[in-house]
Amino acid sequence: DLEVYANSYTGLAKLYRLMYIADHCPSLRIEALKMAITHVMTTYNVALYQALHKKLAHALNTPGLPDVAAQSTSQDTPTLNQGWVDSRAKKAALKLEKFDTDLKNYRSNSIKESIRRGHDDLGDHYLDCGDLGNALKCYSRARDYCTSGKHVVNMCLNVIKVSVYLQNWTHVLTYVAKAENAPDFPEVHSKDNNQAIVTKLKVAAGLASLAMKKYKMSAKHFLQTSLDHCDCPELLSPGNVALYGGLCALATFDRHELQKQVIFSSSFKLFLELEPQLRDIIFKFYESKYASCLKLLDEIKDNLLLDMYIAPHVNSLYTQIRNRALIQYFSPYLSADMRKMAIAFNRTVAALEDEIMQLILEGQIQARIDSHNK
């Protein structure tokens, strides 16, 4: 259900995900664009409002719409409201002017705390207008006016959020490290309510590592999060943490690591409850039930390909998981019957032989293929 999915996110995270679905799933395109338009009208992002309407108009004029989409379009299609555009742009300009004036006043009075808050207010407003470059500048400028470790961490979280939207992953990791090295950071997160900060940092680091194809590092970050404190809908949902962390672990962890850090992890187990299909995949893999594990992976693939952050990595992760399964299948045996193995992996013997040959050439399996006796 697209509405339930979209409601797991706020702000630009919600908009970007709906736009990704609109671009990659024709049957959901119109519904996703309508939802995005409704949401963007709660912001000052006038440019995106206009761009979404242009996309919607184009989608409605595209022949060959699926029947379901076509039926729902005729009655309740929003039209571009020029009055809203003009008044919203005017309000945004007035707000900007007010925040600018406030900041000048704070500067003339040299009150550090007020100047810091003034930069944050400006950053928040630019973000609401969709001006990420200026939002980043304002949040970064607050750094010179931080008077406590808590302020530094807050500044880092703001910079991290905008850097995620800009997909500037090295910047994300740099500011995660800055936050973790902030003065009195251990005190900042020793209290229960600040466990949320640690989880936010781990979520951001996990996402950045995933985007940079550092899958094992990504899994390790996601495995350090806490479900009770996972409240960052402007970045990811708890279900995303389960999926990204679980798939990266499956692709890169050895059997012992998978058992200790995923299957027997009291904290990550709670995340896996949110994604029962993934939980089953991990358990089937661990129990060496490879055919059903790979079948279940195929069943969730279409949904993963509509997720903007995991989609570019699905094929790579699936290949690594499959290779790990083949290697694990071989590990206890001196010799293996390829006919039985083909049944276990739901493949033809010829296709399986090609896969194993590749793993032997890469040095991942120490074996020789007896083509005559299989």
C-alpha positions as CSV (number, residue, x, y, z in Angstrom):
1,D,0.0,0.0,0.0
2,L,1.6,3.2,-1.2
3,E,0.0,5.4,1.4
4,V,1.2,3.3,4.3
5,Y,4.7,3.2,2.7
6,A,4.8,7.0,2.2
7,N,3.6,7.7,5.7
8,S,6.7,6.1,7.1
9,Y,8.7,9.2,6.0
10,T,8.6,13.0,6.4
11,G,10.0,16.0,4.5
12,L,12.2,15.5,1.5
13,A,12.6,11.8,2.3
14,K,8.9,11.2,1.6
15,L,9.0,13.4,-1.6
16,Y,12.2,11.8,-3.0
17,R,10.8,8.2,-2.4
18,L,7.5,9.0,-4.1
19,M,9.3,10.6,-7.0
20,Y,11.5,7.5,-7.4
21,I,8.5,5.2,-7.4
22,A,6.8,7.5,-10.0
23,D,9.9,7.2,-12.2
24,H,10.3,3.5,-11.9
25,C,6.8,2.0,-11.6
26,P,4.3,3.0,-14.3
27,S,1.3,1.4,-12.5
28,L,1.9,3.6,-9.4
29,R,3.2,6.7,-11.2
30,I,0.0,8.8,-11.0
31,E,-0.9,7.9,-7.5
32,A,2.7,8.6,-6.3
33,L,2.8,12.0,-8.1
34,K,-0.6,13.0,-6.5
35,M,0.7,12.1,-3.0
36,A,3.9,14.0,-3.6
37,I,1.9,17.1,-4.7
38,T,-0.3,16.9,-1.6
39,H,2.8,16.7,0.6
40,V,4.8,19.4,-1.2
41,M,1.9,21.8,-0.5
42,T,2.7,21.6,3.2
43,T,6.2,23.1,2.4
44,Y,7.5,26.2,0.7
45,N,9.1,24.2,-2.1
46,V,7.3,26.0,-5.0
47,A,9.8,24.9,-7.6
48,L,9.2,21.2,-6.8
49,Y,5.4,21.8,-6.7
50,Q,5.6,23.1,-10.3
51,A,7.9,20.3,-11.5
52,L,5.6,17.6,-10.0
53,H,2.6,19.1,-11.8
54,K,4.6,19.0,-15.1
55,K,5.4,15.3,-14.5
56,L,1.8,14.6,-13.6
57,A,0.5,16.3,-16.8
58,H,3.0,14.3,-18.8
59,A,2.0,11.0,-17.1
60,L,-1.7,11.7,-17.8
61,N,-1.0,12.3,-21.5
62,T,1.1,9.1,-21.8
63,P,-0.9,6.4,-23.8
64,G,-1.1,2.9,-22.4
65,L,-1.8,3.7,-18.8
66,P,-2.7,0.6,-16.8
67,D,-6.5,0.4,-16.3
68,V,-6.4,0.9,-12.5
69,A,-4.4,4.1,-12.9
70,A,-6.6,5.4,-15.7
71,Q,-9.9,4.9,-13.7
72,S,-8.6,6.8,-10.7
73,T,-7.3,9.7,-12.7
74,S,-10.3,11.3,-14.3
75,Q,-12.2,12.4,-11.1
76,D,-9.6,13.6,-8.6
77,T,-6.6,15.0,-10.6
78,P,-5.2,18.1,-9.0
79,T,-4.5,21.1,-11.3
80,L,-1.7,23.5,-10.9
81,N,-2.8,26.3,-8.6
82,Q,-1.0,29.5,-9.7
83,G,-2.6,31.4,-6.8
84,W,-1.0,29.0,-4.3
85,V,2.4,29.3,-6.2
86,D,2.4,33.1,-6.0
87,S,1.2,33.4,-2.4
88,R,3.5,30.7,-1.2
89,A,6.5,32.3,-2.9
90,K,5.6,35.6,-1.3
91,K,5.3,34.1,2.2
92,A,8.6,32.3,1.7
93,A,10.3,35.6,0.8
94,L,8.8,37.4,3.8
95,K,9.9,34.6,6.2
96,L,13.4,34.7,4.7
97,E,13.6,38.4,5.2
98,K,12.5,38.1,8.8
99,F,15.1,35.4,9.6
100,D,17.8,37.4,7.9
101,T,16.9,40.5,9.9
102,D,16.8,38.5,13.2
103,L,20.2,37.1,12.5
104,K,21.7,40.6,11.8
105,N,20.2,41.8,15.1
106,Y,21.7,38.8,17.0
107,R,25.1,39.5,15.4
108,S,25.1,43.1,16.4
109,N,24.4,42.0,20.0
110,S,27.1,39.2,19.8
111,I,24.9,36.6,21.6
112,K,26.4,33.3,20.5
113,E,23.4,31.1,21.4
114,S,21.0,33.4,19.5
115,I,23.3,33.6,16.5
116,R,23.5,29.7,16.4
117,R,19.7,29.5,16.6
118,G,19.4,32.1,13.9
119,H,21.5,30.1,11.5
120,D,19.5,27.0,12.3
121,D,16.2,28.8,11.6
122,L,17.5,30.1,8.3
123,G,18.7,26.5,7.5
124,D,15.3,25.1,8.3
125,H,13.6,27.6,6.1
126,Y,15.9,27.0,3.1
127,L,15.3,23.3,3.6
128,D,11.6,23.8,3.5
129,C,12.0,25.8,0.3
130,G,14.1,23.0,-1.2
131,D,17.2,25.1,-1.4
132,L,19.6,22.5,-0.2
133,G,22.8,24.4,-1.0
134,N,21.9,27.4,1.2
135,A,20.4,25.1,3.9
136,L,23.8,23.3,4.1
137,K,25.7,26.7,4.4
138,C,23.5,27.9,7.2
139,Y,23.7,24.7,9.2
140,S,27.4,24.6,8.8
141,R,27.8,28.3,9.9
142,A,26.1,27.4,13.2
143,R,29.3,25.5,14.0
144,D,31.3,28.6,15.1
145,Y,28.6,29.5,17.6
146,C,28.2,26.1,19.4
147,T,28.9,26.4,23.1
148,S,28.4,22.8,24.2
149,G,28.8,19.2,22.9
150,K,25.1,19.0,22.5
151,H,25.1,22.0,20.1
152,V,27.9,20.4,18.1
153,V,25.9,17.1,17.8
154,N,22.8,19.1,16.7
155,M,24.8,20.9,14.1
156,C,26.2,17.7,12.8
157,L,22.7,16.0,12.6
158,N,21.5,19.0,10.5
159,V,24.4,18.8,8.1
160,I,24.1,15.0,7.9
161,K,20.4,15.3,6.9
162,V,21.0,17.7,4.1
163,S,24.0,15.8,2.9
164,V,21.9,12.6,2.7
165,Y,19.4,14.6,0.5
166,L,22.3,15.8,-1.6
167,Q,23.7,12.2,-1.7
168,N,27.1,13.6,-0.6
169,W,28.1,10.4,1.2
170,T,31.7,11.3,2.2
171,H,30.2,14.5,3.9
172,V,27.7,12.3,5.8
173,L,30.5,10.1,7.2
174,T,32.7,13.0,8.0
175,Y,30.0,14.6,10.1
176,V,29.0,11.3,11.8
177,A,32.6,11.1,13.0
178,K,32.5,14.8,14.1
179,A,29.4,14.1,16.2
180,E,30.9,11.0,17.8
181,N,34.0,13.0,18.7
182,A,32.1,16.0,20.0
183,P,33.1,17.2,23.5
184,D,31.1,15.3,26.2
185,F,29.5,13.1,23.6
186,P,29.5,10.1,25.9
187,E,27.4,12.2,28.4
188,V,25.2,13.3,25.6
189,H,24.1,9.8,24.8
190,S,24.3,8.1,28.2
191,K,20.7,9.2,29.0
192,D,18.1,7.0,27.5
193,N,16.4,9.7,25.4
194,N,19.7,10.4,23.7
195,Q,20.1,6.8,22.5
196,A,18.0,8.2,19.6
197,I,21.0,10.4,18.6
198,V,23.3,7.4,18.4
199,T,20.8,5.5,16.3
200,K,20.4,8.4,14.0
201,L,24.2,8.6,13.5
202,K,24.4,4.8,12.9
203,V,21.5,4.9,10.4
204,A,23.2,7.8,8.5
205,A,26.5,6.0,8.5
206,G,24.9,2.7,7.4
207,L,23.1,4.5,4.5
208,A,26.3,6.3,3.4
209,S,28.3,3.0,3.5
210,L,25.6,1.2,1.5
211,A,25.7,4.0,-1.2
212,M,29.5,3.7,-1.3
213,K,29.2,-0.1,-1.8
214,K,30.9,-0.8,1.6
215,Y,28.3,-3.5,2.4
216,K,29.9,-5.1,5.4
217,M,30.6,-1.8,7.0
218,S,27.0,-0.8,6.3
219,A,25.6,-3.9,8.0
220,K,27.8,-3.3,11.0
221,H,26.4,0.3,11.4
222,F,22.8,-0.8,11.0
223,L,23.2,-3.6,13.5
224,Q,24.2,-1.1,16.1
225,T,20.8,0.7,16.0
226,S,18.1,0.4,18.5
227,L,14.4,-0.1,17.4
228,D,13.1,1.7,20.5
229,H,15.0,4.8,19.6
230,C,14.8,4.5,15.8
231,D,12.8,7.7,15.0
232,C,14.3,9.3,11.9
233,P,11.5,9.4,9.3
234,E,13.4,12.3,7.6
235,L,16.0,9.6,6.7
236,L,14.8,6.0,6.9
237,S,12.1,3.9,8.4
238,P,12.8,1.0,10.9
239,G,11.8,-1.4,8.1
240,N,14.5,0.1,5.9
241,V,17.1,-0.5,8.7
242,A,16.0,-4.2,8.8
243,L,16.2,-4.6,5.0
244,Y,19.4,-2.8,4.3
245,G,21.2,-4.2,7.4
246,G,19.9,-7.7,6.8
247,L,20.7,-8.0,3.1
248,C,24.2,-6.4,3.6
249,A,24.9,-8.9,6.4
250,L,23.7,-11.8,4.4
251,A,25.9,-10.8,1.5
252,T,29.1,-10.2,3.5
253,F,29.0,-12.1,6.9
254,D,30.4,-15.5,7.4
255,R,28.2,-18.2,9.1
256,H,29.5,-17.4,12.6
257,E,29.1,-13.6,12.2
258,L,25.6,-14.1,10.8
259,Q,24.6,-16.3,13.8
260,K,26.1,-14.1,16.5
261,Q,25.4,-10.6,15.1
262,V,22.1,-11.1,13.3
263,I,20.2,-14.3,14.3
264,F,21.1,-14.1,18.0
265,S,21.1,-10.3,18.2
266,S,18.4,-9.3,20.7
267,S,18.3,-5.8,19.3
268,F,18.3,-6.6,15.6
269,K,15.8,-9.4,16.0
270,L,13.2,-6.7,16.8
271,F,13.9,-5.0,13.4
272,L,13.6,-8.3,11.6
273,E,10.1,-8.8,13.1
274,L,9.1,-5.8,11.0
275,E,10.2,-7.6,7.8
276,P,9.1,-11.3,8.3
277,Q,10.0,-12.2,4.7
278,L,13.6,-11.1,5.2
279,R,13.7,-12.8,8.6
280,D,12.7,-16.1,6.8
281,I,15.3,-15.6,4.1
282,I,18.1,-15.2,6.7
283,F,16.9,-18.2,8.7
284,K,16.6,-20.4,5.5
285,F,20.1,-19.3,4.5
286,Y,21.5,-20.2,7.9
287,E,19.7,-23.6,7.8
288,S,21.2,-24.3,4.4
289,K,17.8,-24.4,2.7
290,Y,19.2,-22.5,-0.3
291,A,16.4,-23.2,-2.9
292,S,13.7,-21.7,-0.7
293,C,16.0,-18.9,0.5
294,L,16.7,-17.9,-3.1
295,K,13.1,-18.3,-4.1
296,L,12.0,-15.9,-1.3
297,L,14.7,-13.4,-2.3
298,D,13.2,-13.4,-5.8
299,E,9.8,-12.7,-4.4
300,I,10.9,-9.5,-2.6
301,K,13.1,-8.3,-5.5
302,D,10.4,-6.2,-7.2
303,N,9.7,-4.2,-4.1
304,L,13.4,-3.7,-3.4
305,L,13.8,-2.2,-6.9
306,L,11.4,0.5,-6.0
307,D,13.5,1.6,-3.0
308,M,15.7,4.4,-4.1
309,Y,18.7,3.5,-1.8
310,I,18.8,-0.3,-2.1
311,A,17.7,-0.6,-5.8
312,P,21.2,0.2,-7.3
313,H,22.7,-2.5,-5.2
314,V,20.1,-5.3,-5.5
315,N,21.9,-7.3,-8.3
316,S,25.3,-7.0,-6.6
317,L,24.0,-8.0,-3.2
318,Y,22.0,-10.9,-4.7
319,T,25.1,-12.2,-6.6
320,Q,27.1,-12.1,-3.4
321,I,24.4,-13.9,-1.4
322,R,24.2,-16.6,-4.1
323,N,27.9,-17.0,-4.2
324,R,28.1,-17.2,-0.5
325,A,25.4,-19.9,-0.5
326,L,27.4,-21.9,-3.2
327,I,30.6,-21.6,-1.2
328,Q,28.8,-22.6,2.1
329,Y,27.2,-25.6,0.3
330,F,30.7,-26.8,-0.7
331,S,32.5,-26.2,2.5
332,P,31.8,-29.5,4.4
333,Y,32.4,-31.8,1.4
334,L,35.4,-33.4,-0.3
335,S,33.3,-33.8,-3.4
336,A,29.8,-32.7,-4.3
337,D,27.3,-34.1,-6.7
338,M,26.3,-31.3,-9.1
339,R,23.0,-33.0,-10.0
340,K,21.9,-32.8,-6.3
341,M,23.3,-29.4,-6.0
342,A,21.4,-28.2,-9.1
343,I,18.2,-29.3,-7.4
344,A,19.2,-27.6,-4.2
345,F,19.8,-24.3,-6.1
346,N,16.9,-24.7,-8.5
347,R,19.2,-24.5,-11.5
348,T,20.2,-26.6,-14.5
349,V,23.4,-28.5,-14.2
350,A,25.0,-26.5,-17.1
351,A,24.1,-23.1,-15.5
352,L,25.4,-24.2,-12.1
353,E,28.6,-25.5,-13.7
354,D,29.3,-22.0,-15.1
355,E,28.7,-20.3,-11.7
356,I,31.0,-22.7,-9.9
357,M,33.7,-22.4,-12.6
358,Q,33.6,-18.6,-12.0
359,L,34.0,-19.1,-8.2
360,I,36.9,-21.5,-8.7
361,L,38.6,-19.1,-11.1
362,E,38.2,-16.3,-8.5
363,G,39.7,-18.6,-5.8
364,Q,36.6,-18.6,-3.7
365,I,36.1,-22.3,-4.0
366,Q,39.1,-24.7,-3.9
367,A,37.8,-27.4,-6.3
368,R,38.0,-29.0,-9.7
369,I,35.0,-29.8,-11.9
370,D,34.8,-33.4,-13.2
371,S,32.6,-32.6,-16.2
372,H,32.3,-36.3,-17.1
373,N,30.9,-37.5,-13.8
374,K,29.5,-34.1,-12.6
